[in-house]
Amino acid sequence: MITKRQLGLICMTLGILGILGLLAIDLVRAGNYGGIGPMQRLGLIIAGLITLLGLTLLPGGNRPA
């Protein structure tokens, strides 16, 4: 069974990878829009919220999720 701490780590990892992936899009200049576009901003906000959700689950310890 998955614990709250494990679920928190999974959410944090996915959120951070999402943020890094969205920022990497600018490095390879994918798309025609120069800079961070509106959909990227939305994605960054969602990935940040997922990361924060993971942080709130970490203190839950070994209780089942």
N, C-alpha and C positions, 0 to 999 in steps of 0.2 A: 504494500500500500504506500502511496506517495504521501510525504509529510508536508506540512506548511513551509518548512524551511527549504525543502527540495523544490517545491512549486515556486517559491520566491526566487530561488537561484535560476530556475528555468526562465521565469518572466524577466528577470534582470538581464540575463544573457541575451535573450531574444530582443529586448529593447535596445541594449547597447549595440548589438550587431545591426539592428535596423537603423539606428542613428549613424553608425559608421558607414553603412551601405549607402544611405541617402547622401551623406557628405561626399562619398567617393564618386557619386554620379557627377558632381561638379568638377572633380579632378580629371575625369576622362572626357568632359565636355559633351555628355550625352544630351541630345535635344538641341533645339534652336534657341532656347531662352538663356540669356546670359545671367548668371547668378542663381540664387535659390528661388525657384518658382513657387507659385501658390500651392501646388499639389505637394511639393517637397516640404513646404512649411507645415502643411497638414500632417504629412507623414512623420515629420520630426516631433510634432506635438503628440501624436498618438504613440510613437515609440517612447517618448519621454514619460507619458502617463503609464505605459506598461512597465517601464523601469521603476517608477515610483510605486506601483502596485507590488512589484517584487520586493521592494525595500520594506513595505509595510507587512509583508508575509514572513520576513526573516525572523522576527522575534517570536513567532508562533511556535518555534521549537519542533519537537518530534510528534506533535499531535497530528492526527490524520487530517488531510485537507478536505 
